[in-house]
Structures are given as C-alpha cells and as structure tokens.
Amino acid sequence: MRIPIHHSVERRSLLKILSAIGQPPLRFAFRSGEAVSPPGSAPVATIVIRDRTTLLRMMLNPEIGFGDGYADGSVEVEGDLVAALEAVYRSILMLTRGGRTAAASKWIDRLRSNTPQRSRENVHHHYDLKSDFYELWLDPQLVYTCAYFPTPTTTLEEAQIAKMDHICRKLQLRPGETVAEAGFGWGALALHMAKHYGVRVKAFNLSHEQTVFARRRARDEGMAGQVEFIEDDYRNISGRFDVFVSVGMLEHVGASHYADLGSLIHRTVGASGRGLLHFIGRNRPAPLSAWIRKRIFPGAYTPALREVMEAFEPWDFSVCDIENLRLHYAKTLEHWLARYERSIGQVSAMFDSTLARTWRLYLAGSLAAFRVGTMQLFQITFAGPECERIPWTRAHLYSPERRQEPEQQWTRMMS
C-alpha cells in the first residue's frame, strides 16, 4: 500500500528528531498514527506530537520544541516521564562526549551577563512566585536546595535539617561569630545557624517574596536581633565577617562574574576567614539547558569545578574540602516531584495548566539529570591563608552529637 505523501513527510520529520537526540530508546508518534523508534531497542515511553506546528518546532529545535509543547499540551508522554528524560540525557551524553562546549558556554554567559538589574529580573521570574506555591511541595521550612540523607529512609524534613547541620559543621561555627550569607531563600539556614550555633547572620537576597517570609519567621521565632534579612544584591554585602556562606546562589552569578565574587568574599572575610559554596555544577563546562534558561531559570549557569576556581585562586584561598552530593539531590527531587504530583491540581488552580506542566517537566528533568550524572551538586569549603579554623579530620562531620560539637571538636584538637 502506498503511504500518503503527508504521512511520509511526518515520518521523515520524526526520524530527524530521533536522530538529532542520538536515537534514545523512545517511540515518537504523530497524531495521524505515524510512529518511529530506534531498531533493536524496546522504547521506554512514547512521545506523542499532536500538531504539525509542534512537529516543525521540534524538528528545528528538539529541546525548546519539546519543552514548550509539553507545557501547552501539544506534546504528551505516554509512560514514565522521568525514565523518558533519562533516556534522552544518556543519549545526548554519548553524542557530546569529548565535544568542545566551553566556548559556547562562555559566549552564552556574556550574551546575557547577570548585571544587578538583570539579576533582579531573573530572581523575580522564579522566586517571587507565591510562597503558597512552594509550600505545596517543599518541606515546612521551604528549603529549596539539595537535602542531605544520612540514610535512604530519612524523611525530607529530617534531611533538610541534616543538610543545614552538615554545612554548619563544615564551617566549624562557634558562638559569637559573624556570618554573611549570599542568597538566603526563605531564611531557613540563617535561622538555623543563629539558633543552634550561636552566630549572628546578615543574609542578602533579591526576592521580595522570600524576604518578607524570612523576616516574618525571624520575628515569630524571636530571632530578629540575631539574624538580619536584607533585600539586596549579594554584590552590596559590606563589612567584615568571620564566615561567608552561599547555598544555591552561585548558579545565578554567571561564570564571567566569578572573579568579582571572589573579590567580594575576600573583602568580606579577609585572609583569616573561611566559607562554603553549595551549588549545582557539571563535570565539564557546557551551556545549561536552553529550555531551563528560557522558562525556569533565566540567566542561570551551572559551572564545572575548574571554572569556580576563578573565585578562589586570585586571593590565595585554600580549597579545604569538596564533596559531591549528586545522589542526595536525586533523592531530594524524588520527594519534591512526588509531592508536586499530589498537588498539581492545586497548582493549576493557583496559576494555570501550562505553568503546572512546565514545573512538572522542570522537576522531572532535574531528577533525570542528577540520576544520569549530567548534573552534580558540589559543596566547597575554603579558607584564607591565615585561617586557624581548619579541621584536622572529617570526624566532626559524622559524630553522633549535633550542633555544638564543632566547637568541642576544635578544643580537643588544639589541647
């Protein structure tokens, strides 16, 4: 039987899309019934394209076309969405392995450099959605960064507290010290440091919604005198502090600003201070997903470790420890996605179905990326050349005692 010519064109288009993403084990189908899949592999899911406009968009740009098509409902995934995305990421990894992508990364970063005004706009786009939205699927403290799971059965709430303690132990905090925090989210870490480790914190953030939430929580918990939440750009941090910490903010700085960040840190803690950066990174320089930058995190960039060294090397900061918590972020995202799926009807009512599907795809894609290994989660602790608060071993991180243990550990080592 002779295939109608318009079906033939559609089939060729589907084959082109499949080829462009490296022939992952997926079945691509058009509404007319045309379907293609790689020979010799069982598809893990079917991608159904419902109109020719979306088909054309996916053929010209598979990533943007798929993302926007999934968001507006013109693309459906029949089967496990996360498994489908994992298959795509593995396939693309094979396509790009050994490729030279650093130049492309730097060009994109310079094209949309995160100036103070643009940074404010970028933060507003993502973080100034209603706090009620995030309350649907984050833990009660609204910690929107990778948790730390001492065991696989640890709850999300317990894991977020464990993450904050893990960071505080790494920083070797002691009562009376001063901490500058860049990017405080909804304020959980700043309040945790002050309440359980006796430090004073000045925390900076551009999100108005988050700042209002954090200040209210500080007042309600009687911590307003110990923690100051400032709605301002991290570049405007001033004064001297013992410690600098940033959790989940480096991704919004941009590689072209790492040297400036290093200068700010040096100005803040000097040669005797110390600090920690917690951020999403990569194994090698590469541009962040174009769809994520367009729809979720405008201006974002996830660096390779060697790129971040630009913040440390000019000021002779010592890198004391690097830990990769990739598997912990995958576990965190499993919890977030499961909670989000249970609340997606409320999200649609709060906004609309397009935003609800956009965020489902973002969370599912992030989970797939951390499972596959296209994304990493790094924690770097660093210290100035005159810093005296460098631990002898890592034993203090894993002892059963909590919170004030770092000070006791330091006293034992020095005696």
C-alpha positions in Angstrom: 0.0 0.0 0.0 1.3 3.4 -0.9 1.9 5.8 2.0 0.2 9.2 1.6 2.8 11.9 0.9 1.9 14.0 4.1 2.4 10.9 6.2 5.8 10.4 4.6 6.9 13.9 5.4 5.8 13.5 9.0 7.7 10.2 9.3 10.8 11.8 8.0 10.4 14.7 10.5 10.0 12.2 13.3 13.2 10.4 12.2 15.1 13.6 12.1 14.1 14.5 15.6 15.1 11.0 16.8 18.4 11.3 15.1 19.1 14.7 16.5 19.0 13.5 20.0 21.1 10.4 19.4 18.5 7.6 18.9 17.4 7.1 22.5 15.0 4.1 23.2 11.9 6.2 22.7 8.9 5.9 20.3 8.0 9.2 18.6 4.4 9.3 17.2 2.3 11.8 15.3 -1.4 12.2 15.8 -2.0 10.7 12.4 -0.6 7.4 13.5 2.9 7.7 12.0 5.5 6.4 14.5 9.2 5.7 14.6 11.6 4.2 17.2 15.2 3.0 17.0 15.7 -0.5 15.7 16.7 -3.2 18.2 15.6 -1.5 21.4 12.4 -1.5 23.4 11.0 2.0 23.9 10.7 3.1 27.5 8.0 5.6 26.6 6.1 7.2 23.6 6.3 10.9 22.8 3.1 11.9 21.0 3.1 15.1 18.9 -0.4 16.4 18.4 0.0 19.1 15.6 2.3 20.0 12.7 3.4 23.3 14.2 4.8 21.5 17.2 6.4 18.9 14.9 8.1 21.6 13.0 9.3 23.3 16.2 10.7 20.1 17.5 12.4 19.3 14.2 14.1 22.8 14.2 14.9 22.7 18.0 14.1 19.5 19.7 14.7 20.8 23.3 12.7 24.0 23.1 10.1 22.5 20.9 9.5 19.5 23.3 9.6 21.7 26.4 7.1 24.2 25.2 5.0 21.5 23.6 4.8 19.5 26.8 3.9 22.7 28.7 1.0 23.7 26.5 -0.2 20.1 26.0 0.6 19.7 22.3 3.2 17.0 23.3 2.2 14.1 25.6 4.5 11.5 27.1 2.9 8.1 27.4 4.8 6.2 30.0 7.3 7.3 32.7 8.3 10.9 32.1 11.4 10.7 34.2 12.6 7.4 32.5 12.0 9.1 29.1 14.1 12.1 30.0 16.8 9.8 31.5 17.0 8.0 28.1 17.3 11.3 26.3 20.1 12.6 28.6 22.1 9.4 28.3 21.8 9.5 24.5 22.9 13.2 24.3 25.8 12.4 26.7 27.0 9.9 24.2 26.6 12.4 21.4 28.5 15.2 23.1 31.2 13.3 25.0 34.6 14.6 24.0 33.0 17.7 22.4 34.3 21.2 22.9 31.5 23.2 24.6 33.4 25.6 26.9 33.5 28.3 24.3 29.7 28.1 23.7 29.2 28.3 27.5 31.2 31.5 27.8 29.6 33.1 24.8 26.1 32.5 26.2 27.1 33.7 29.6 28.5 37.0 28.2 25.5 37.5 26.0 23.1 37.6 29.0 25.5 38.8 31.7 23.9 39.0 35.1 24.0 42.7 35.8 22.3 43.8 39.0 19.2 44.8 37.2 19.0 41.6 35.1 19.7 39.5 38.3 16.7 41.2 40.0 14.5 40.4 37.0 15.8 36.8 36.9 15.1 36.3 40.6 11.6 37.8 40.3 10.8 35.4 37.4 11.4 32.3 39.6 11.5 33.0 43.3 8.7 35.6 43.5 6.0 33.2 42.6 3.7 32.9 45.6 5.2 31.2 48.7 1.9 29.3 48.8 3.0 27.5 45.6 6.3 26.3 47.2 4.6 25.3 50.4 2.7 22.7 48.3 5.7 20.6 47.7 8.7 21.7 49.8 9.3 21.0 53.4 7.7 23.3 56.1 10.8 25.4 56.3 10.8 25.9 52.5 14.4 24.8 52.0 14.7 24.8 48.2 18.2 23.3 47.8 19.6 19.8 47.9 19.0 17.9 51.2 21.4 15.5 52.9 20.1 12.0 53.6 22.2 10.2 56.3 20.1 7.1 55.4 17.9 6.3 52.4 14.8 6.2 54.7 15.4 9.7 56.2 12.4 11.9 55.6 12.7 15.1 53.5 12.1 17.2 56.7 14.9 15.4 58.5 17.2 15.5 55.5 16.9 19.3 55.2 17.8 19.8 58.9 20.7 17.3 58.4 21.9 19.3 55.4 21.9 22.5 57.4 23.8 20.8 60.3 26.2 19.3 57.7 27.0 22.8 56.4 27.4 24.3 59.9 29.8 21.5 60.9 31.8 22.1 57.8 32.1 25.8 58.6 33.2 25.0 62.2 30.8 27.7 63.5 31.3 28.8 67.1 29.1 31.1 69.2 29.6 34.9 68.7 31.0 34.6 65.2 29.5 36.7 62.3 28.3 35.1 59.1 27.5 36.7 55.7 25.0 34.7 53.6 24.5 35.3 49.9 21.1 34.2 48.7 19.1 33.1 51.8 16.0 31.6 50.2 13.2 31.6 52.8 15.7 32.1 55.6 16.0 28.5 57.0 19.8 28.3 57.1 20.4 31.7 58.6 17.9 31.0 61.3 19.3 27.5 61.9 22.9 28.9 62.2 21.8 31.5 64.7 19.5 29.3 66.8 21.7 26.2 67.0 25.3 27.6 66.6 25.0 31.0 68.3 26.2 33.1 65.4 25.0 36.4 64.1 23.9 36.4 60.4 23.5 39.1 57.8 21.7 37.5 54.8 21.2 39.0 51.4 18.6 38.1 48.8 16.9 39.9 45.8 13.5 38.1 46.2 10.9 40.3 47.9 8.5 37.4 48.5 11.3 35.4 50.2 12.5 38.4 52.2 9.0 39.1 53.6 8.6 35.4 54.6 12.0 35.2 56.2 11.6 38.4 58.2 8.2 37.3 59.5 9.6 34.0 60.6 12.6 35.7 62.3 10.1 37.9 64.3 7.9 35.0 65.1 10.8 32.9 66.5 12.4 35.8 68.4 15.5 35.8 66.2 15.2 39.2 64.6 18.0 40.5 66.8 20.4 37.8 65.7 19.5 37.5 62.0 19.1 40.4 59.6 17.5 39.6 56.3 18.4 42.2 53.7 16.6 42.6 50.3 19.6 43.5 48.2 22.1 42.1 45.7 24.9 40.0 47.1 27.3 42.4 45.4 26.3 45.0 48.0 27.5 42.9 51.0 29.7 45.2 53.2 31.5 44.9 56.4 33.8 42.2 57.8 32.7 38.8 58.8 34.2 35.5 60.1 32.4 33.3 57.6 30.9 33.6 54.1 28.3 31.0 53.0 26.2 30.7 49.9 23.8 27.8 49.2 22.2 27.6 45.8 23.1 31.1 44.7 26.3 30.5 42.6 24.2 29.1 39.7 22.8 32.7 39.3 26.1 34.5 39.3 27.4 33.6 35.9 30.9 32.5 35.0 32.0 35.9 33.9 31.4 37.2 37.5 33.3 34.5 39.5 36.4 36.7 39.9 34.2 39.5 41.2 32.6 37.1 43.6 36.0 36.1 44.8 36.9 39.7 45.4 33.7 40.2 47.4 34.4 37.2 49.5 38.0 38.4 50.2 36.6 41.8 51.1 34.1 40.2 53.4 36.2 37.6 55.3 39.8 38.6 54.5 42.8 36.3 54.8 41.7 34.8 58.2 38.1 33.9 57.2 36.5 30.8 55.8 33.4 29.8 53.9 31.4 27.4 51.9 29.8 27.4 48.4 27.0 24.9 47.7 25.9 24.8 44.1 24.8 22.7 41.1 27.6 22.0 38.8 28.8 19.9 35.9 31.7 17.6 35.1 32.9 19.9 32.3 31.9 23.3 31.0 28.7 23.3 29.0 25.7 25.5 28.5 22.7 25.0 30.8 19.6 23.6 29.1 18.2 26.3 26.7 14.6 25.5 27.8 15.5 25.8 31.5 17.2 29.1 30.9 14.2 30.3 28.9 11.3 29.1 31.1 12.6 28.4 34.6 16.0 30.0 35.4 16.8 32.9 33.1 20.5 33.8 33.5 21.5 30.6 35.2 24.7 28.7 34.6 26.0 25.5 36.2 29.8 25.5 36.3 32.5 22.9 36.2 34.8 22.9 39.2 37.7 24.4 37.4 35.6 27.4 36.5 34.7 28.1 40.1 38.4 28.2 41.0 38.4 31.7 39.4 36.7 32.8 42.7 39.5 31.4 44.9 42.8 31.5 43.1 43.4 35.3 42.8 43.0 35.7 46.6 45.0 32.7 47.6 42.0 31.0 49.2 42.7 27.3 50.1 40.1 24.8 49.0 39.8 22.6 52.1 37.2 20.1 51.0 35.0 19.3 48.1 32.0 16.9 48.4 29.7 15.8 45.6 26.1 15.2 46.8 24.6 14.3 43.4 22.8 11.3 44.7 21.4 13.3 47.6 19.9 15.8 45.1 18.3 13.0 43.1 16.7 11.8 46.3 15.6 15.3 47.2 14.0 15.7 43.8 12.2 12.4 44.2 10.5 13.8 47.2 9.7 17.1 45.6 8.3 15.6 42.4 6.1 13.1 44.4 4.7 16.0 46.5 4.3 18.2 43.4 2.3 15.5 41.6 0.0 15.2 44.6 -0.6 19.0 44.4 -0.7 19.6 40.7 -4.4 20.2 40.7 -3.9 23.0 43.2 -1.0 24.4 41.2 -3.3 24.5 38.1 -6.0 26.3 40.1 -3.4 28.7 41.5 -1.9 29.6 38.1 -2.9 27.6 35.0 -2.3 24.2 33.4 0.7 25.5 31.4 2.6 26.6 34.4 1.7 23.3 36.2 3.0 21.2 33.3 6.1 23.5 32.9 7.1 22.9 36.5 6.4 19.2 36.4 8.8 18.9 33.4 11.4 21.0 35.2 11.3 18.8 38.3 11.2 15.6 36.3 14.0 16.8 34.1 16.1 17.8 37.1 15.6 14.4 38.7 16.7 12.7 35.5 19.8 14.9 35.1 21.0 14.1 38.6 20.3 10.4 38.2 22.1 10.2 34.9 25.0 12.4 36.1 24.7 15.4 33.7 24.3 17.5 36.8 26.4 17.4 40.1 25.9 19.0 43.5 29.2 20.4 44.9 30.0 21.7 48.3 33.3 23.5 48.5 34.8 24.7 51.8 37.6 27.2 51.6 39.7 29.3 53.9 42.1 32.3 53.7 45.8 31.7 54.2 45.7 33.0 57.8 42.6 31.0 58.8 43.0 29.0 62.1 39.7 27.2 61.9 40.7 24.3 59.7 39.6 20.8 61.0 42.2 18.1 61.4 40.0 15.3 60.1 36.4 14.9 58.9 35.4 13.1 62.1 33.4 16.1 63.3 31.0 15.7 60.3 29.8 12.3 61.3 29.9 12.1 65.1 26.5 11.4 66.7 26.5 14.6 68.7 24.9 17.5 67.0 25.4 21.2 66.6 27.8 22.5 69.3 30.1 19.5 68.6 32.3 21.6 66.2 33.5 23.8 69.0 34.1 20.8 71.2 36.0 19.1 68.4 38.2 22.1 67.8 39.0 22.4 71.5 40.1 18.8 71.7 42.3 19.1 68.7 44.1 22.2 70.0 44.7 20.9 73.5 
